[in-house]
Amino acid sequence: MLNEIQETLDREARDGGATYLLPIMLDDYVLTGWRKSHPELAERVGRRIIGDFRGAKRSRQAFDAAVARVIDALKIKRVI
């Protein structure tokens, strides 16, 4: 998994700052779980828009809201 994340970040850099990685949260791991073992990678991923699906299992409304936020994030165009 870490290799795929690093490769995606490298590809984004090669492609002039394109965004291919949109992380999602099912728990707090993306924010805290790997900071000690991979601090640089965790920092780079943590600065992104992260789809928060932590409450989605308990509530259809929370799931729908999380999906809407991810769709909005995908619509954002970067000006280079």
N, CA, C and O atoms as a Maestro MAE file, in Angstrom:
{
 s_m_m2io_version
 :::
 2.0.0
}

f_m_ct {
 s_m_title
 :::
 protein
 m_atom[320] {
  # First column is atom index #
  i_m_mmod_type
  r_m_x_coord
  r_m_y_coord
  r_m_z_coord
  i_m_residue_number
  s_m_chain_name
  s_m_pdb_residue_name
  s_m_pdb_atom_name
  i_m_atomic_number
  :::
  1 25 0.810 -1.185 0.000 1 A "MET " " N  " 7
  2 3 0.000 0.000 0.000 1 A "MET " " CA " 6
  3 2 0.865 1.266 0.000 1 A "MET " " C  " 6
  4 15 0.591 2.194 -0.761 1 A "MET " " O  " 8
  5 25 1.886 1.315 0.826 2 A "LEU " " N  " 7
  6 3 2.722 2.512 0.894 2 A "LEU " " CA " 6
  7 2 3.442 2.776 -0.418 2 A "LEU " " C  " 6
  8 15 3.618 3.927 -0.818 2 A "LEU " " O  " 8
  9 25 3.856 1.713 -1.083 3 A "ASN " " N  " 7
  10 3 4.510 1.862 -2.374 3 A "ASN " " CA " 6
  11 2 3.564 2.492 -3.398 3 A "ASN " " C  " 6
  12 15 3.972 3.346 -4.184 3 A "ASN " " O  " 8
  13 25 2.299 2.066 -3.384 4 A "GLU " " N  " 7
  14 3 1.314 2.615 -4.319 4 A "GLU " " CA " 6
  15 2 1.047 4.087 -4.047 4 A "GLU " " C  " 6
  16 15 0.890 4.877 -4.977 4 A "GLU " " O  " 8
  17 25 0.997 4.453 -2.780 5 A "ILE " " N  " 7
  18 3 0.781 5.863 -2.423 5 A "ILE " " CA " 6
  19 2 1.950 6.702 -2.905 5 A "ILE " " C  " 6
  20 15 1.756 7.746 -3.528 5 A "ILE " " O  " 8
  21 25 3.173 6.247 -2.616 6 A "GLN " " N  " 7
  22 3 4.360 6.988 -3.042 6 A "GLN " " CA " 6
  23 2 4.423 7.102 -4.559 6 A "GLN " " C  " 6
  24 15 4.744 8.168 -5.085 6 A "GLN " " O  " 8
  25 25 4.123 6.025 -5.265 7 A "GLU " " N  " 7
  26 3 4.134 6.046 -6.724 7 A "GLU " " CA " 6
  27 2 3.103 7.035 -7.272 7 A "GLU " " C  " 6
  28 15 3.369 7.732 -8.251 7 A "GLU " " O  " 8
  29 25 1.940 7.094 -6.648 8 A "THR " " N  " 7
  30 3 0.904 8.039 -7.087 8 A "THR " " CA " 6
  31 2 1.351 9.471 -6.857 8 A "THR " " C  " 6
  32 15 1.152 10.324 -7.722 8 A "THR " " O  " 8
  33 25 1.954 9.751 -5.704 9 A "LEU " " N  " 7
  34 3 2.453 11.103 -5.438 9 A "LEU " " CA " 6
  35 2 3.559 11.483 -6.422 9 A "LEU " " C  " 6
  36 15 3.612 12.620 -6.890 9 A "LEU " " O  " 8
  37 25 4.435 10.536 -6.735 10 A "ASP " " N  " 7
  38 3 5.489 10.790 -7.729 10 A "ASP " " CA " 6
  39 2 4.883 11.067 -9.101 10 A "ASP " " C  " 6
  40 15 5.341 11.960 -9.815 10 A "ASP " " O  " 8
  41 25 3.860 10.308 -9.469 11 A "ARG " " N  " 7
  42 3 3.200 10.525 -10.764 11 A "ARG " " CA " 6
  43 2 2.551 11.907 -10.815 11 A "ARG " " C  " 6
  44 15 2.623 12.593 -11.835 11 A "ARG " " O  " 8
  45 25 1.920 12.313 -9.719 12 A "GLU " " N  " 7
  46 3 1.328 13.654 -9.672 12 A "GLU " " CA " 6
  47 2 2.387 14.722 -9.919 12 A "GLU " " C  " 6
  48 15 2.149 15.680 -10.655 12 A "GLU " " O  " 8
  49 25 3.543 14.558 -9.310 13 A "ALA " " N  " 7
  50 3 4.628 15.524 -9.489 13 A "ALA " " CA " 6
  51 2 5.119 15.531 -10.936 13 A "ALA " " C  " 6
  52 15 5.371 16.595 -11.502 13 A "ALA " " O  " 8
  53 25 5.252 14.356 -11.529 14 A "ARG " " N  " 7
  54 3 5.689 14.274 -12.935 14 A "ARG " " CA " 6
  55 2 4.678 14.905 -13.877 14 A "ARG " " C  " 6
  56 15 5.045 15.463 -14.912 14 A "ARG " " O  " 8
  57 25 3.401 14.816 -13.516 15 A "ASP " " N  " 7
  58 3 2.335 15.335 -14.376 15 A "ASP " " CA " 6
  59 2 1.966 16.779 -14.036 15 A "ASP " " C  " 6
  60 15 0.842 17.215 -14.286 15 A "ASP " " O  " 8
  61 25 2.901 17.503 -13.477 16 A "GLY " " N  " 7
  62 3 2.710 18.934 -13.263 16 A "GLY " " CA " 6
  63 2 1.749 19.297 -12.142 16 A "GLY " " C  " 6
  64 15 1.079 20.328 -12.207 16 A "GLY " " O  " 8
  65 25 1.678 18.472 -11.130 17 A "GLY " " N  " 7
  66 3 0.826 18.806 -9.994 17 A "GLY " " CA " 6
  67 2 -0.601 18.310 -10.110 17 A "GLY " " C  " 6
  68 15 -1.472 18.758 -9.365 17 A "GLY " " O  " 8
  69 25 -0.854 17.397 -11.026 18 A "ALA " " N  " 7
  70 3 -2.190 16.800 -11.136 18 A "ALA " " CA " 6
  71 2 -2.528 16.091 -9.831 18 A "ALA " " C  " 6
  72 15 -1.632 15.747 -9.060 18 A "ALA " " O  " 8
  73 25 -3.801 15.874 -9.584 19 A "THR " " N  " 7
  74 3 -4.229 15.173 -8.374 19 A "THR " " CA " 6
  75 2 -4.885 13.862 -8.755 19 A "THR " " C  " 6
  76 15 -5.913 13.837 -9.431 19 A "THR " " O  " 8
  77 25 -4.272 12.766 -8.309 20 A "TYR " " N  " 7
  78 3 -4.814 11.440 -8.556 20 A "TYR " " CA " 6
  79 2 -5.210 10.739 -7.259 20 A "TYR " " C  " 6
  80 15 -5.997 9.792 -7.275 20 A "TYR " " O  " 8
  81 25 -4.670 11.201 -6.152 21 A "LEU " " N  " 7
  82 3 -4.901 10.553 -4.866 21 A "LEU " " CA " 6
  83 2 -5.933 11.328 -4.064 21 A "LEU " " C  " 6
  84 15 -5.733 12.500 -3.744 21 A "LEU " " O  " 8
  85 25 -7.030 10.670 -3.745 22 A "LEU " " N  " 7
  86 3 -8.065 11.249 -2.889 22 A "LEU " " CA " 6
  87 2 -8.329 10.246 -1.770 22 A "LEU " " C  " 6
  88 15 -9.111 9.311 -1.941 22 A "LEU " " O  " 8
  89 25 -7.675 10.442 -0.626 23 A "PRO " " N  " 7
  90 3 -7.826 9.478 0.462 23 A "PRO " " CA " 6
  91 2 -9.219 9.526 1.087 23 A "PRO " " C  " 6
  92 15 -9.897 10.553 1.053 23 A "PRO " " O  " 8
  93 25 -9.630 8.398 1.658 24 A "ILE " " N  " 7
  94 3 -10.877 8.361 2.420 24 A "ILE " " CA " 6
  95 2 -10.578 7.808 3.805 24 A "ILE " " C  " 6
  96 15 -9.631 7.045 3.996 24 A "ILE " " O  " 8
  97 25 -11.406 8.210 4.772 25 A "MET " " N  " 7
  98 3 -11.255 7.737 6.146 25 A "MET " " CA " 6
  99 2 -12.402 6.809 6.497 25 A "MET " " C  " 6
  100 15 -13.573 7.165 6.365 25 A "MET " " O  " 8
  101 25 -12.049 5.615 6.946 26 A "LEU " " N  " 7
  102 3 -13.013 4.693 7.515 26 A "LEU " " CA " 6
  103 2 -12.826 4.657 9.031 26 A "LEU " " C  " 6
  104 15 -13.723 4.266 9.778 26 A "LEU " " O  " 8
  105 25 -11.634 5.077 9.464 27 A "ASP " " N  " 7
  106 3 -11.289 5.219 10.871 27 A "ASP " " CA " 6
  107 2 -10.236 6.326 10.943 27 A "ASP " " C  " 6
  108 15 -10.046 7.045 9.962 27 A "ASP " " O  " 8
  109 25 -9.552 6.483 12.066 28 A "ASP " " N  " 7
  110 3 -8.581 7.576 12.219 28 A "ASP " " CA " 6
  111 2 -7.180 7.244 11.706 28 A "ASP " " C  " 6
  112 15 -6.271 8.064 11.837 28 A "ASP " " O  " 8
  113 25 -6.992 6.078 11.136 29 A "TYR " " N  " 7
  114 3 -5.656 5.636 10.733 29 A "TYR " " CA " 6
  115 2 -4.974 6.620 9.784 29 A "TYR " " C  " 6
  116 15 -3.789 6.908 9.949 29 A "TYR " " O  " 8
  117 25 -5.692 7.134 8.806 30 A "VAL " " N  " 7
  118 3 -5.066 8.041 7.833 30 A "VAL " " CA " 6
  119 2 -4.537 9.316 8.510 30 A "VAL " " C  " 6
  120 15 -3.615 9.951 7.998 30 A "VAL " " O  " 8
  121 25 -5.116 9.684 9.649 31 A "LEU " " N  " 7
  122 3 -4.671 10.876 10.373 31 A "LEU " " CA " 6
  123 2 -3.571 10.580 11.384 31 A "LEU " " C  " 6
  124 15 -2.664 11.393 11.561 31 A "LEU " " O  " 8
  125 25 -3.636 9.433 12.047 32 A "THR " " N  " 7
  126 3 -2.727 9.189 13.168 32 A "THR " " CA " 6
  127 2 -1.978 7.866 13.111 32 A "THR " " C  " 6
  128 15 -0.875 7.777 13.651 32 A "THR " " O  " 8
  129 25 -2.522 6.855 12.492 33 A "GLY " " N  " 7
  130 3 -2.000 5.500 12.596 33 A "GLY " " CA " 6
  131 2 -0.616 5.257 12.041 33 A "GLY " " C  " 6
  132 15 0.056 4.324 12.480 33 A "GLY " " O  " 8
  133 25 -0.171 6.044 11.113 34 A "TRP " " N  " 7
  134 3 1.116 5.769 10.476 34 A "TRP " " CA " 6
  135 2 2.086 6.939 10.567 34 A "TRP " " C  " 6
  136 15 3.110 6.956 9.885 34 A "TRP " " O  " 8
  137 25 1.767 7.910 11.403 35 A "ARG " " N  " 7
  138 3 2.636 9.091 11.543 35 A "ARG " " CA " 6
  139 2 4.025 8.747 12.063 35 A "ARG " " C  " 6
  140 15 5.010 9.332 11.614 35 A "ARG " " O  " 8
  141 25 4.121 7.810 12.999 36 A "LYS " " N  " 7
  142 3 5.435 7.474 13.560 36 A "LYS " " CA " 6
  143 2 6.288 6.682 12.583 36 A "LYS " " C  " 6
  144 15 7.496 6.902 12.497 36 A "LYS " " O  " 8
  145 25 5.681 5.774 11.852 37 A "SER " " N  " 7
  146 3 6.467 4.925 10.956 37 A "SER " " CA " 6
  147 2 6.762 5.572 9.603 37 A "SER " " C  " 6
  148 15 7.777 5.250 8.986 37 A "SER " " O  " 8
  149 25 5.907 6.469 9.129 38 A "HIS " " N  " 7
  150 3 6.086 7.109 7.823 38 A "HIS " " CA " 6
  151 2 5.660 8.582 7.903 38 A "HIS " " C  " 6
  152 15 4.693 8.978 7.252 38 A "HIS " " O  " 8
  153 25 6.370 9.395 8.692 39 A "PRO " " N  " 7
  154 3 5.918 10.766 8.945 39 A "PRO " " CA " 6
  155 2 5.814 11.651 7.701 39 A "PRO " " C  " 6
  156 15 4.870 12.431 7.582 39 A "PRO " " O  " 8
  157 25 6.757 11.544 6.786 40 A "GLU " " N  " 7
  158 3 6.723 12.407 5.597 40 A "GLU " " CA " 6
  159 2 5.539 12.064 4.698 40 A "GLU " " C  " 6
  160 15 4.831 12.954 4.227 40 A "GLU " " O  " 8
  161 25 5.335 10.804 4.469 41 A "LEU " " N  " 7
  162 3 4.221 10.363 3.639 41 A "LEU " " CA " 6
  163 2 2.882 10.702 4.305 41 A "LEU " " C  " 6
  164 15 1.951 11.152 3.638 41 A "LEU " " O  " 8
  165 25 2.792 10.486 5.607 42 A "ALA " " N  " 7
  166 3 1.572 10.807 6.346 42 A "ALA " " CA " 6
  167 2 1.267 12.305 6.268 42 A "ALA " " C  " 6
  168 15 0.106 12.697 6.153 42 A "ALA " " O  " 8
  169 25 2.286 13.123 6.328 43 A "GLU " " N  " 7
  170 3 2.098 14.576 6.232 43 A "GLU " " CA " 6
  171 2 1.583 14.965 4.851 43 A "GLU " " C  " 6
  172 15 0.660 15.771 4.737 43 A "GLU " " O  " 8
  173 25 2.166 14.403 3.815 44 A "ARG " " N  " 7
  174 3 1.740 14.736 2.450 44 A "ARG " " CA " 6
  175 2 0.295 14.312 2.189 44 A "ARG " " C  " 6
  176 15 -0.460 15.046 1.550 44 A "ARG " " O  " 8
  177 25 -0.091 13.144 2.673 45 A "VAL " " N  " 7
  178 3 -1.459 12.671 2.488 45 A "VAL " " CA " 6
  179 2 -2.419 13.473 3.357 45 A "VAL " " C  " 6
  180 15 -3.530 13.781 2.927 45 A "VAL " " O  " 8
  181 25 -2.008 13.812 4.566 46 A "GLY " " N  " 7
  182 3 -2.852 14.552 5.496 46 A "GLY " " CA " 6
  183 2 -3.195 15.964 5.056 46 A "GLY " " C  " 6
  184 15 -4.168 16.541 5.541 46 A "GLY " " O  " 8
  185 25 -2.415 16.529 4.150 47 A "ARG " " N  " 7
  186 3 -2.687 17.890 3.639 47 A "ARG " " CA " 6
  187 2 -3.759 17.900 2.555 47 A "ARG " " C  " 6
  188 15 -4.140 18.971 2.081 47 A "ARG " " O  " 8
  189 25 -4.240 16.756 2.164 48 A "ARG " " N  " 7
  190 3 -5.221 16.661 1.083 48 A "ARG " " CA " 6
  191 2 -6.643 16.697 1.614 48 A "ARG " " C  " 6
  192 15 -6.887 16.556 2.813 48 A "ARG " " O  " 8
  193 25 -7.570 16.888 0.692 49 A "ILE " " N  " 7
  194 3 -8.979 16.697 1.028 49 A "ILE " " CA " 6
  195 2 -9.156 15.209 1.279 49 A "ILE " " C  " 6
  196 15 -8.781 14.382 0.447 49 A "ILE " " O  " 8
  197 25 -9.727 14.874 2.426 50 A "ILE " " N  " 7
  198 3 -9.904 13.471 2.793 50 A "ILE " " CA " 6
  199 2 -11.392 13.204 2.953 50 A "ILE " " C  " 6
  200 15 -12.062 13.855 3.755 50 A "ILE " " O  " 8
  201 25 -11.906 12.252 2.194 51 A "GLY " " N  " 7
  202 3 -13.311 11.870 2.315 51 A "GLY " " CA " 6
  203 2 -13.540 11.181 3.656 51 A "GLY " " C  " 6
  204 15 -12.932 10.147 3.931 51 A "GLY " " O  " 8
  205 25 -14.395 11.733 4.478 52 A "ASP " " N  " 7
  206 3 -14.612 11.218 5.834 52 A "ASP " " CA " 6
  207 2 -15.858 10.328 5.875 52 A "ASP " " C  " 6
  208 15 -16.986 10.819 5.898 52 A "ASP " " O  " 8
  209 25 -15.633 9.021 5.883 53 A "PHE " " N  " 7
  210 3 -16.720 8.046 5.916 53 A "PHE " " CA " 6
  211 2 -16.825 7.365 7.285 53 A "PHE " " C  " 6
  212 15 -17.444 6.308 7.403 53 A "PHE " " O  " 8
  213 25 -16.222 7.967 8.320 54 A "ARG " " N  " 7
  214 3 -16.224 7.325 9.635 54 A "ARG " " CA " 6
  215 2 -17.628 7.110 10.198 54 A "ARG " " C  " 6
  216 15 -17.852 6.115 10.886 54 A "ARG " " O  " 8
  217 25 -18.571 7.996 9.934 55 A "GLY " " N  " 7
  218 3 -19.923 7.835 10.460 55 A "GLY " " CA " 6
  219 2 -20.893 7.193 9.490 55 A "GLY " " C  " 6
  220 15 -22.078 7.054 9.792 55 A "GLY " " O  " 8
  221 25 -20.401 6.802 8.336 56 A "ALA " " N  " 7
  222 3 -21.278 6.316 7.269 56 A "ALA " " CA " 6
  223 2 -21.963 4.994 7.592 56 A "ALA " " C  " 6
  224 15 -23.063 4.733 7.103 56 A "ALA " " O  " 8
  225 25 -21.342 4.177 8.389 57 A "LYS " " N  " 7
  226 3 -21.939 2.882 8.713 57 A "LYS " " CA " 6
  227 2 -23.180 3.039 9.597 57 A "LYS " " C  " 6
  228 15 -24.106 2.231 9.529 57 A "LYS " " O  " 8
  229 25 -23.187 4.067 10.410 58 A "ARG " " N  " 7
  230 3 -24.292 4.283 11.337 58 A "ARG " " CA " 6
  231 2 -25.448 5.057 10.736 58 A "ARG " " C  " 6
  232 15 -26.572 4.979 11.233 58 A "ARG " " O  " 8
  233 25 -25.186 5.808 9.668 59 A "SER " " N  " 7
  234 3 -26.218 6.712 9.172 59 A "SER " " CA " 6
  235 2 -26.157 6.857 7.656 59 A "SER " " C  " 6
  236 15 -25.101 7.153 7.096 59 A "SER " " O  " 8
  237 25 -27.275 6.650 7.005 60 A "ARG " " N  " 7
  238 3 -27.357 6.847 5.550 60 A "ARG " " CA " 6
  239 2 -27.116 8.314 5.216 60 A "ARG " " C  " 6
  240 15 -26.501 8.625 4.196 60 A "ARG " " O  " 8
  241 25 -27.594 9.217 6.066 61 A "GLN " " N  " 7
  242 3 -27.392 10.648 5.849 61 A "GLN " " CA " 6
  243 2 -25.900 11.000 5.902 61 A "GLN " " C  " 6
  244 15 -25.426 11.798 5.094 61 A "GLN " " O  " 8
  245 25 -25.161 10.410 6.845 62 A "ALA " " N  " 7
  246 3 -23.719 10.651 6.930 62 A "ALA " " CA " 6
  247 2 -23.007 10.102 5.692 62 A "ALA " " C  " 6
  248 15 -22.088 10.733 5.169 62 A "ALA " " O  " 8
  249 25 -23.432 8.936 5.231 63 A "PHE " " N  " 7
  250 3 -22.846 8.352 4.018 63 A "PHE " " CA " 6
  251 2 -23.092 9.260 2.814 63 A "PHE " " C  " 6
  252 15 -22.166 9.560 2.060 63 A "PHE " " O  " 8
  253 25 -24.340 9.697 2.635 64 A "ASP " " N  " 7
  254 3 -24.676 10.561 1.507 64 A "ASP " " CA " 6
  255 2 -23.887 11.871 1.551 64 A "ASP " " C  " 6
  256 15 -23.438 12.363 0.516 64 A "ASP " " O  " 8
  257 25 -23.720 12.430 2.740 65 A "ALA " " N  " 7
  258 3 -22.956 13.678 2.884 65 A "ALA " " CA " 6
  259 2 -21.483 13.454 2.530 65 A "ALA " " C  " 6
  260 15 -20.867 14.294 1.875 65 A "ALA " " O  " 8
  261 25 -20.923 12.326 2.960 66 A "ALA " " N  " 7
  262 3 -19.528 12.025 2.646 66 A "ALA " " CA " 6
  263 2 -19.328 11.833 1.144 66 A "ALA " " C  " 6
  264 15 -18.346 12.316 0.580 66 A "ALA " " O  " 8
  265 25 -20.250 11.137 0.503 67 A "VAL " " N  " 7
  266 3 -20.169 10.942 -0.950 67 A "VAL " " CA " 6
  267 2 -20.263 12.292 -1.663 67 A "VAL " " C  " 6
  268 15 -19.523 12.543 -2.615 67 A "VAL " " O  " 8
  269 25 -21.154 13.149 -1.215 68 A "ALA " " N  " 7
  270 3 -21.296 14.481 -1.832 68 A "ALA " " CA " 6
  271 2 -20.004 15.281 -1.707 68 A "ALA " " C  " 6
  272 15 -19.613 15.970 -2.649 68 A "ALA " " O  " 8
  273 25 -19.332 15.200 -0.548 69 A "ARG " " N  " 7
  274 3 -18.065 15.923 -0.369 69 A "ARG " " CA " 6
  275 2 -16.982 15.370 -1.294 69 A "ARG " " C  " 6
  276 15 -16.190 16.134 -1.846 69 A "ARG " " O  " 8
  277 25 -16.941 14.056 -1.465 70 A "VAL " " N  " 7
  278 3 -15.955 13.460 -2.372 70 A "VAL " " CA " 6
  279 2 -16.229 13.896 -3.805 70 A "VAL " " C  " 6
  280 15 -15.300 14.239 -4.537 70 A "VAL " " O  " 8
  281 25 -17.476 13.886 -4.206 71 A "ILE " " N  " 7
  282 3 -17.831 14.322 -5.562 71 A "ILE " " CA " 6
  283 2 -17.447 15.781 -5.767 71 A "ILE " " C  " 6
  284 15 -16.912 16.132 -6.818 71 A "ILE " " O  " 8
  285 25 -17.708 16.633 -4.787 72 A "ASP " " N  " 7
  286 3 -17.300 18.040 -4.882 72 A "ASP " " CA " 6
  287 2 -15.783 18.169 -5.014 72 A "ASP " " C  " 6
  288 15 -15.293 18.989 -5.790 72 A "ASP " " O  " 8
  289 25 -15.049 17.369 -4.268 73 A "ALA " " N  " 7
  290 3 -13.576 17.410 -4.339 73 A "ALA " " CA " 6
  291 2 -13.101 16.994 -5.725 73 A "ALA " " C  " 6
  292 15 -12.130 17.551 -6.235 73 A "ALA " " O  " 8
  293 25 -13.760 16.040 -6.330 74 A "LEU " " N  " 7
  294 3 -13.375 15.590 -7.666 74 A "LEU " " CA " 6
  295 2 -13.650 16.642 -8.730 74 A "LEU " " C  " 6
  296 15 -13.014 16.640 -9.784 74 A "LEU " " O  " 8
  297 25 -14.579 17.527 -8.466 75 A "LYS " " N  " 7
  298 3 -14.938 18.569 -9.435 75 A "LYS " " CA " 6
  299 2 -13.968 19.751 -9.413 75 A "LYS " " C  " 6
  300 15 -13.938 20.538 -10.359 75 A "LYS " " O  " 8
  301 25 -13.191 19.885 -8.364 76 A "ILE " " N  " 7
  302 3 -12.288 21.019 -8.228 76 A "ILE " " CA " 6
  303 2 -11.189 20.930 -9.287 76 A "ILE " " C  " 6
  304 15 -10.499 19.919 -9.408 76 A "ILE " " O  " 8
  305 25 -11.049 21.996 -10.034 77 A "LYS " " N  " 7
  306 3 -9.982 22.060 -11.042 77 A "LYS " " CA " 6
  307 2 -8.872 22.954 -10.507 77 A "LYS " " C  " 6
  308 15 -9.115 24.046 -9.992 77 A "LYS " " O  " 8
  309 25 -7.664 22.465 -10.642 78 A "ARG " " N  " 7
  310 3 -6.516 23.246 -10.204 78 A "ARG " " CA " 6
  311 2 -6.042 24.126 -11.346 78 A "ARG " " C  " 6
  312 15 -6.001 23.703 -12.501 78 A "ARG " " O  " 8
  313 25 -5.692 25.331 -11.012 79 A "VAL " " N  " 7
  314 3 -5.113 26.238 -12.001 79 A "VAL " " CA " 6
  315 2 -3.603 26.169 -11.848 79 A "VAL " " C  " 6
  316 15 -3.052 26.436 -10.780 79 A "VAL " " O  " 8
  317 25 -2.948 25.806 -12.943 80 A "ILE " " N  " 7
  318 3 -1.470 25.648 -12.897 80 A "ILE " " CA " 6
  319 2 -0.840 26.805 -13.615 80 A "ILE " " C  " 6
  320 15 0.385 26.884 -13.703 80 A "ILE " " O  " 8
  :::
 }
 m_bond[319] {
  # First column is bond index #
  i_m_from
  i_m_to
  i_m_order
  :::
  1 1 2 1
  2 2 3 1
  3 3 4 2
  4 3 5 1
  5 5 6 1
  6 6 7 1
  7 7 8 2
  8 7 9 1
  9 9 10 1
  10 10 11 1
  11 11 12 2
  12 11 13 1
  13 13 14 1
  14 14 15 1
  15 15 16 2
  16 15 17 1
  17 17 18 1
  18 18 19 1
  19 19 20 2
  20 19 21 1
  21 21 22 1
  22 22 23 1
  23 23 24 2
  24 23 25 1
  25 25 26 1
  26 26 27 1
  27 27 28 2
  28 27 29 1
  29 29 30 1
  30 30 31 1
  31 31 32 2
  32 31 33 1
  33 33 34 1
  34 34 35 1
  35 35 36 2
  36 35 37 1
  37 37 38 1
  38 38 39 1
  39 39 40 2
  40 39 41 1
  41 41 42 1
  42 42 43 1
  43 43 44 2
  44 43 45 1
  45 45 46 1
  46 46 47 1
  47 47 48 2
  48 47 49 1
  49 49 50 1
  50 50 51 1
  51 51 52 2
  52 51 53 1
  53 53 54 1
  54 54 55 1
  55 55 56 2
  56 55 57 1
  57 57 58 1
  58 58 59 1
  59 59 60 2
  60 59 61 1
  61 61 62 1
  62 62 63 1
  63 63 64 2
  64 63 65 1
  65 65 66 1
  66 66 67 1
  67 67 68 2
  68 67 69 1
  69 69 70 1
  70 70 71 1
  71 71 72 2
  72 71 73 1
  73 73 74 1
  74 74 75 1
  75 75 76 2
  76 75 77 1
  77 77 78 1
  78 78 79 1
  79 79 80 2
  80 79 81 1
  81 81 82 1
  82 82 83 1
  83 83 84 2
  84 83 85 1
  85 85 86 1
  86 86 87 1
  87 87 88 2
  88 87 89 1
  89 89 90 1
  90 90 91 1
  91 91 92 2
  92 91 93 1
  93 93 94 1
  94 94 95 1
  95 95 96 2
  96 95 97 1
  97 97 98 1
  98 98 99 1
  99 99 100 2
  100 99 101 1
  101 101 102 1
  102 102 103 1
  103 103 104 2
  104 103 105 1
  105 105 106 1
  106 106 107 1
  107 107 108 2
  108 107 109 1
  109 109 110 1
  110 110 111 1
  111 111 112 2
  112 111 113 1
  113 113 114 1
  114 114 115 1
  115 115 116 2
  116 115 117 1
  117 117 118 1
  118 118 119 1
  119 119 120 2
  120 119 121 1
  121 121 122 1
  122 122 123 1
  123 123 124 2
  124 123 125 1
  125 125 126 1
  126 126 127 1
  127 127 128 2
  128 127 129 1
  129 129 130 1
  130 130 131 1
  131 131 132 2
  132 131 133 1
  133 133 134 1
  134 134 135 1
  135 135 136 2
  136 135 137 1
  137 137 138 1
  138 138 139 1
  139 139 140 2
  140 139 141 1
  141 141 142 1
  142 142 143 1
  143 143 144 2
  144 143 145 1
  145 145 146 1
  146 146 147 1
  147 147 148 2
  148 147 149 1
  149 149 150 1
  150 150 151 1
  151 151 152 2
  152 151 153 1
  153 153 154 1
  154 154 155 1
  155 155 156 2
  156 155 157 1
  157 157 158 1
  158 158 159 1
  159 159 160 2
  160 159 161 1
  161 161 162 1
  162 162 163 1
  163 163 164 2
  164 163 165 1
  165 165 166 1
  166 166 167 1
  167 167 168 2
  168 167 169 1
  169 169 170 1
  170 170 171 1
  171 171 172 2
  172 171 173 1
  173 173 174 1
  174 174 175 1
  175 175 176 2
  176 175 177 1
  177 177 178 1
  178 178 179 1
  179 179 180 2
  180 179 181 1
  181 181 182 1
  182 182 183 1
  183 183 184 2
  184 183 185 1
  185 185 186 1
  186 186 187 1
  187 187 188 2
  188 187 189 1
  189 189 190 1
  190 190 191 1
  191 191 192 2
  192 191 193 1
  193 193 194 1
  194 194 195 1
  195 195 196 2
  196 195 197 1
  197 197 198 1
  198 198 199 1
  199 199 200 2
  200 199 201 1
  201 201 202 1
  202 202 203 1
  203 203 204 2
  204 203 205 1
  205 205 206 1
  206 206 207 1
  207 207 208 2
  208 207 209 1
  209 209 210 1
  210 210 211 1
  211 211 212 2
  212 211 213 1
  213 213 214 1
  214 214 215 1
  215 215 216 2
  216 215 217 1
  217 217 218 1
  218 218 219 1
  219 219 220 2
  220 219 221 1
  221 221 222 1
  222 222 223 1
  223 223 224 2
  224 223 225 1
  225 225 226 1
  226 226 227 1
  227 227 228 2
  228 227 229 1
  229 229 230 1
  230 230 231 1
  231 231 232 2
  232 231 233 1
  233 233 234 1
  234 234 235 1
  235 235 236 2
  236 235 237 1
  237 237 238 1
  238 238 239 1
  239 239 240 2
  240 239 241 1
  241 241 242 1
  242 242 243 1
  243 243 244 2
  244 243 245 1
  245 245 246 1
  246 246 247 1
  247 247 248 2
  248 247 249 1
  249 249 250 1
  250 250 251 1
  251 251 252 2
  252 251 253 1
  253 253 254 1
  254 254 255 1
  255 255 256 2
  256 255 257 1
  257 257 258 1
  258 258 259 1
  259 259 260 2
  260 259 261 1
  261 261 262 1
  262 262 263 1
  263 263 264 2
  264 263 265 1
  265 265 266 1
  266 266 267 1
  267 267 268 2
  268 267 269 1
  269 269 270 1
  270 270 271 1
  271 271 272 2
  272 271 273 1
  273 273 274 1
  274 274 275 1
  275 275 276 2
  276 275 277 1
  277 277 278 1
  278 278 279 1
  279 279 280 2
  280 279 281 1
  281 281 282 1
  282 282 283 1
  283 283 284 2
  284 283 285 1
  285 285 286 1
  286 286 287 1
  287 287 288 2
  288 287 289 1
  289 289 290 1
  290 290 291 1
  291 291 292 2
  292 291 293 1
  293 293 294 1
  294 294 295 1
  295 295 296 2
  296 295 297 1
  297 297 298 1
  298 298 299 1
  299 299 300 2
  300 299 301 1
  301 301 302 1
  302 302 303 1
  303 303 304 2
  304 303 305 1
  305 305 306 1
  306 306 307 1
  307 307 308 2
  308 307 309 1
  309 309 310 1
  310 310 311 1
  311 311 312 2
  312 311 313 1
  313 313 314 1
  314 314 315 1
  315 315 316 2
  316 315 317 1
  317 317 318 1
  318 318 319 1
  319 319 320 2
  :::
 }
}
